[in-house]
Amino acid sequence: MKDNDTDYKISIKGPGVSIDKTTSNPNVAASIFSLLMSPTLHTQKEGFLQEIGPAKTEKAVREYLNEKSPKTNSQKITVFAMFLRDYLDFKTITQKDLKSQFEKSHEPVPANFSRDFMKAISLGWLAESYEQPGKFFITLSGEGAVNGSFKSEIKRSLATKNRKSGKRPKGTLVAATIRDEIKKIELIPNPEGYKSYWDDLTTKSDRALWLLAQAKEKGIEKLNSKELSTLASKVNDNIVPKQIKSLLLSHSKKGLVSQSVTDGLLRLTILEGGIRHVQKIAEDLGDDN
């Protein structure tokens, strides 16, 4: 049905379907008319309706804003853009369209709207239409941000804040370096007063204590994970730095070794109980020989 000299109004109503569209393209109108008048349409009714889908449910912009929970003005602008597209069928939007949604949702219009709008563009959430300069559309990235409640943006903002303040997220460790003293240490698997590294120490946790004890004898304490791993390589063993914390957890609970985080680094210090534990193993095994 023609609405005026330039637009065609298309209306389809039925169970589960309610569509009212306007198009100025006569080819689109003719295609839909041909489809509706097709003699085989009645045999495709179910598939046709499934493709069209159910009628959209009306939603207030305030309700939609509450669902998406945006925190910043740039996020709110992006939410409004998606609302206009999905619920009011806006193919493109203007800054004026977006400002009006602040008013309709009883949100204060940003004092520096242009800045917040440009930030949404710089984040890739909105983009300008190539065919209609001055009009914009929500991008796939913007749609993903809205549907994900802007979680990626929150993490990125927190990381930026921590970087500027020099803080690290709780629980993170910095990259460890290896001291020259560790690099220069010479180890032999059968030192005097200790049992053989390979023949008598049956677990990696005990061998780790052995390595810490050797370092302490040479005046080096508070080793980091990489340093302990480096010592292990000197006796042709492989102790992975990432596994050391869990490897020594049992010994730590028994008071044999101390594990602490200093300046973002895991530090390992063998305690007197740990040294006695290693020596006790050596004595017991020595009595059996």
C-alpha positions, 0 to 999 in steps of 0.5 A: 500500500502506497503511503505518499508519493515517495514511500511504500507502507508494508503491513503484515499481521497475523498470529505471532507476527506484526510488521509495519515498515515503510520503504521508498525503494519500489524494487523492495515493495515489488519483491514483497508484493510478488512473494505475498502473491506467489501461488506457492506461499501457502505451502511455505507459510510455517518457514516464512513466519519463522524467518520473519520471527515474532513481533518485537516487544516494546521496551522503555529506554529507561528499562533498557538502560537499567538492564545494560548498566552502563557506568560512563557517558560513552557507555550510555551513548553506546547503549542508546545507539543500540536501543534506537537500532533494535527497538526503534528501527534506526538504521543510523543515528545522529548526535541529536538522536542520542541526546534526546535519549538522555532526556527520555530516560531522565539521565542528565545530558553530559556537560561535554557530550562531544567528548564522550561521543568521540570517545565511543567512536575512538573505542570502536563502539560507534562509526560514521556512515560512509553513505551518510556523513554526519550519521552514525551506527553501532558497530559489532564491537559496540554491540558486544560491549553492550551485551557484555556489560562493558566488562572488557572496558572495565578491565582495561580501565583498571589496568590503565589506572594501575599502570599510571599509579605504578600498582600491580593487580593483587596477586600478580608477580613481576618478571624475575631476574637471576642474580650473578651470585646464582649464575656463578655458583658451582654445585656438585651432586655429592657435597660433603655433609649431604647425601647424593642429590640423585641417589638419595633424594627421591622427591623434587620437593626434597631436592628443592630444599637441598638446593636452597640449603646449598645456596644458604651455605654460600651466603645466598638466601631469598631465592626467586623461582627462576634462581632455584630453577637455575640451580637445579639445571646446574645438577642436570635437573629440571624444576619449572619456575611456575611449579615451585610454589605448589611444589614447596607448599607442603614443606612450607606448611611444616615450617621447613621453608618460607615462601613470601612475596616481596616487591612482586617476586616470590622469595624462597628461604630455607628455615632451620627446620628445612636444613635439619630435614635435609640432614636428617634424611642424609643421616637416616639413609646413611645408617642404612648403608 
